[in-house]
Amino acid sequence: MVNRLELGWTLLTVALIVGVSVYSTVLLYHVDAIPAHPDEIVVVVGHQWFWQFCYPVNHTCFNSTYDATTNTVSGGALWAAPGSTVQVNVTGTDVVHSFNIPGLGVRVDAIPARSNVFSFTVPHVAAGTQYLIQCTEFCGTFHGIMRSFLIVT
């Protein structure tokens, strides 16, 4: 004969697992959702050892070169307005890189021959605020200087 206490604990466990599964599935769907009309679309290409930012709207691309001695970037950066939703299409040309903006909790791999698409919202901060962009996947000799900035315009 089945013990009622065992049956109750079993049903409670199954209900808990089903509830967590449904909640996780819905949450994952919303986290990975790409907005239908982002404010800005940027194509980010990881090269050894610099980032390239392309803006399809005006057909421009900028190579971002980091100078470790002055902690500055020349050639270009990722620019976005405060409060804007930015869709980023990330890819690599040679090896696997990792596009990371630690101040915003953004991280996605830049894999050759594959485009990873994600979006994020730029915080409402003062113009000129900079967020560090760095490669967090060891990609070779000059991996340590593969940095750039997200500059809030």
TORKOL-4160 file (C-alpha; in steps of 0.2 Angstrom, whole numbers, padded with zeros to 4 digits, m for minus):
153
<pt num="1" X="0000" Y="0000" Z="0000"/>
<pt num="2" X="0006" Y="0017" Z="m0004"/>
<pt num="3" X="0010" Y="0028" Z="0010"/>
<pt num="4" X="0001" Y="0045" Z="0009"/>
<pt num="5" X="0016" Y="0055" Z="0015"/>
<pt num="6" X="0027" Y="0048" Z="0002"/>
<pt num="7" X="0014" Y="0051" Z="m0011"/>
<pt num="8" X="0012" Y="0069" Z="m0005"/>
<pt num="9" X="0031" Y="0072" Z="m0005"/>
<pt num="10" X="0033" Y="0065" Z="m0023"/>
<pt num="11" X="0019" Y="0075" Z="m0030"/>
<pt num="12" X="0025" Y="0091" Z="m0021"/>
<pt num="13" X="0043" Y="0088" Z="m0029"/>
<pt num="14" X="0036" Y="0085" Z="m0046"/>
<pt num="15" X="0025" Y="0101" Z="m0045"/>
<pt num="16" X="0040" Y="0111" Z="m0040"/>
<pt num="17" X="0051" Y="0104" Z="m0054"/>
<pt num="18" X="0037" Y="0107" Z="m0067"/>
<pt num="19" X="0035" Y="0125" Z="m0060"/>
<pt num="20" X="0053" Y="0129" Z="m0061"/>
<pt num="21" X="0055" Y="0122" Z="m0078"/>
<pt num="22" X="0040" Y="0133" Z="m0085"/>
<pt num="23" X="0046" Y="0148" Z="m0076"/>
<pt num="24" X="0064" Y="0146" Z="m0083"/>
<pt num="25" X="0058" Y="0143" Z="m0101"/>
<pt num="26" X="0048" Y="0159" Z="m0101"/>
<pt num="27" X="0062" Y="0169" Z="m0093"/>
<pt num="28" X="0075" Y="0162" Z="m0105"/>
<pt num="29" X="0063" Y="0166" Z="m0120"/>
<pt num="30" X="0061" Y="0185" Z="m0114"/>
<pt num="31" X="0080" Y="0187" Z="m0110"/>
<pt num="32" X="0085" Y="0181" Z="m0127"/>
<pt num="33" X="0072" Y="0191" Z="m0136"/>
<pt num="34" X="0078" Y="0203" Z="m0149"/>
<pt num="35" X="0067" Y="0219" Z="m0150"/>
<pt num="36" X="0058" Y="0222" Z="m0166"/>
<pt num="37" X="0064" Y="0240" Z="m0168"/>
<pt num="38" X="0080" Y="0243" Z="m0159"/>
<pt num="39" X="0086" Y="0261" Z="m0159"/>
<pt num="40" X="0104" Y="0257" Z="m0165"/>
<pt num="41" X="0111" Y="0242" Z="m0175"/>
<pt num="42" X="0130" Y="0239" Z="m0173"/>
<pt num="43" X="0140" Y="0225" Z="m0181"/>
<pt num="44" X="0155" Y="0221" Z="m0170"/>
<pt num="45" X="0169" Y="0211" Z="m0178"/>
<pt num="46" X="0183" Y="0204" Z="m0167"/>
<pt num="47" X="0200" Y="0203" Z="m0176"/>
<pt num="48" X="0217" Y="0199" Z="m0168"/>
<pt num="49" X="0219" Y="0211" Z="m0159"/>
<pt num="50" X="0206" Y="0225" Z="m0161"/>
<pt num="51" X="0187" Y="0227" Z="m0162"/>
<pt num="52" X="0179" Y="0234" Z="m0178"/>
<pt num="53" X="0162" Y="0243" Z="m0176"/>
<pt num="54" X="0151" Y="0245" Z="m0191"/>
<pt num="55" X="0136" Y="0255" Z="m0192"/>
<pt num="56" X="0125" Y="0249" Z="m0206"/>
<pt num="57" X="0113" Y="0264" Z="m0206"/>
<pt num="58" X="0127" Y="0276" Z="m0213"/>
<pt num="59" X="0138" Y="0262" Z="m0220"/>
<pt num="60" X="0153" Y="0267" Z="m0209"/>
<pt num="61" X="0166" Y="0255" Z="m0200"/>
<pt num="62" X="0179" Y="0260" Z="m0187"/>
<pt num="63" X="0194" Y="0250" Z="m0180"/>
<pt num="64" X="0196" Y="0253" Z="m0162"/>
<pt num="65" X="0215" Y="0253" Z="m0156"/>
<pt num="66" X="0218" Y="0253" Z="m0138"/>
<pt num="67" X="0234" Y="0262" Z="m0130"/>
<pt num="68" X="0237" Y="0254" Z="m0113"/>
<pt num="69" X="0249" Y="0268" Z="m0108"/>
<pt num="70" X="0236" Y="0281" Z="m0109"/>
<pt num="71" X="0220" Y="0270" Z="m0107"/>
<pt num="72" X="0213" Y="0278" Z="m0123"/>
<pt num="73" X="0206" Y="0271" Z="m0139"/>
<pt num="74" X="0209" Y="0278" Z="m0156"/>
<pt num="75" X="0201" Y="0275" Z="m0172"/>
<pt num="76" X="0183" Y="0273" Z="m0166"/>
<pt num="77" X="0172" Y="0265" Z="m0152"/>
<pt num="78" X="0155" Y="0259" Z="m0149"/>
<pt num="79" X="0143" Y="0275" Z="m0147"/>
<pt num="80" X="0126" Y="0274" Z="m0141"/>
<pt num="81" X="0113" Y="0287" Z="m0134"/>
<pt num="82" X="0107" Y="0285" Z="m0115"/>
<pt num="83" X="0092" Y="0274" Z="m0114"/>
<pt num="84" X="0093" Y="0268" Z="m0131"/>
<pt num="85" X="0091" Y="0249" Z="m0136"/>
<pt num="86" X="0106" Y="0243" Z="m0146"/>
<pt num="87" X="0106" Y="0227" Z="m0156"/>
<pt num="88" X="0123" Y="0220" Z="m0158"/>
<pt num="89" X="0128" Y="0207" Z="m0171"/>
<pt num="90" X="0145" Y="0200" Z="m0166"/>
<pt num="91" X="0157" Y="0189" Z="m0176"/>
<pt num="92" X="0175" Y="0185" Z="m0177"/>
<pt num="93" X="0187" Y="0184" Z="m0192"/>
<pt num="94" X="0201" Y="0173" Z="m0186"/>
<pt num="95" X="0199" Y="0165" Z="m0169"/>
<pt num="96" X="0186" Y="0165" Z="m0155"/>
<pt num="97" X="0185" Y="0181" Z="m0146"/>
<pt num="98" X="0173" Y="0186" Z="m0132"/>
<pt num="99" X="0164" Y="0203" Z="m0133"/>
<pt num="100" X="0162" Y="0209" Z="m0115"/>
<pt num="101" X="0155" Y="0225" Z="m0107"/>
<pt num="102" X="0157" Y="0220" Z="m0088"/>
<pt num="103" X="0149" Y="0237" Z="m0082"/>
<pt num="104" X="0133" Y="0232" Z="m0091"/>
<pt num="105" X="0134" Y="0213" Z="m0088"/>
<pt num="106" X="0135" Y="0210" Z="m0107"/>
<pt num="107" X="0145" Y="0195" Z="m0114"/>
<pt num="108" X="0144" Y="0186" Z="m0130"/>
<pt num="109" X="0156" Y="0175" Z="m0140"/>
<pt num="110" X="0163" Y="0182" Z="m0157"/>
<pt num="111" X="0165" Y="0166" Z="m0167"/>
<pt num="112" X="0172" Y="0166" Z="m0185"/>
<pt num="113" X="0158" Y="0162" Z="m0198"/>
<pt num="114" X="0144" Y="0164" Z="m0185"/>
<pt num="115" X="0134" Y="0179" Z="m0180"/>
<pt num="116" X="0128" Y="0180" Z="m0162"/>
<pt num="117" X="0114" Y="0193" Z="m0160"/>
<pt num="118" X="0109" Y="0201" Z="m0144"/>
<pt num="119" X="0103" Y="0218" Z="m0138"/>
<pt num="120" X="0105" Y="0228" Z="m0122"/>
<pt num="121" X="0098" Y="0245" Z="m0116"/>
<pt num="122" X="0111" Y="0259" Z="m0112"/>
<pt num="123" X="0108" Y="0266" Z="m0095"/>
<pt num="124" X="0102" Y="0284" Z="m0092"/>
<pt num="125" X="0119" Y="0291" Z="m0088"/>
<pt num="126" X="0128" Y="0308" Z="m0092"/>
<pt num="127" X="0135" Y="0310" Z="m0110"/>
<pt num="128" X="0153" Y="0305" Z="m0111"/>
<pt num="129" X="0151" Y="0291" Z="m0099"/>
<pt num="130" X="0162" Y="0276" Z="m0104"/>
<pt num="131" X="0161" Y="0258" Z="m0101"/>
<pt num="132" X="0175" Y="0246" Z="m0104"/>
<pt num="133" X="0174" Y="0234" Z="m0118"/>
<pt num="134" X="0186" Y="0219" Z="m0118"/>
<pt num="135" X="0190" Y="0202" Z="m0125"/>
<pt num="136" X="0188" Y="0189" Z="m0111"/>
<pt num="137" X="0193" Y="0174" Z="m0122"/>
<pt num="138" X="0212" Y="0171" Z="m0123"/>
<pt num="139" X="0215" Y="0175" Z="m0142"/>
<pt num="140" X="0233" Y="0176" Z="m0143"/>
<pt num="141" X="0249" Y="0186" Z="m0139"/>
<pt num="142" X="0241" Y="0204" Z="m0138"/>
<pt num="143" X="0224" Y="0198" Z="m0130"/>
<pt num="144" X="0227" Y="0210" Z="m0116"/>
<pt num="145" X="0226" Y="0225" Z="m0126"/>
<pt num="146" X="0210" Y="0220" Z="m0136"/>
<pt num="147" X="0200" Y="0233" Z="m0127"/>
<pt num="148" X="0188" Y="0248" Z="m0132"/>
<pt num="149" X="0175" Y="0258" Z="m0125"/>
<pt num="150" X="0156" Y="0260" Z="m0126"/>
<pt num="151" X="0154" Y="0279" Z="m0126"/>
<pt num="152" X="0137" Y="0286" Z="m0121"/>
<pt num="153" X="0133" Y="0301" Z="m0132"/>
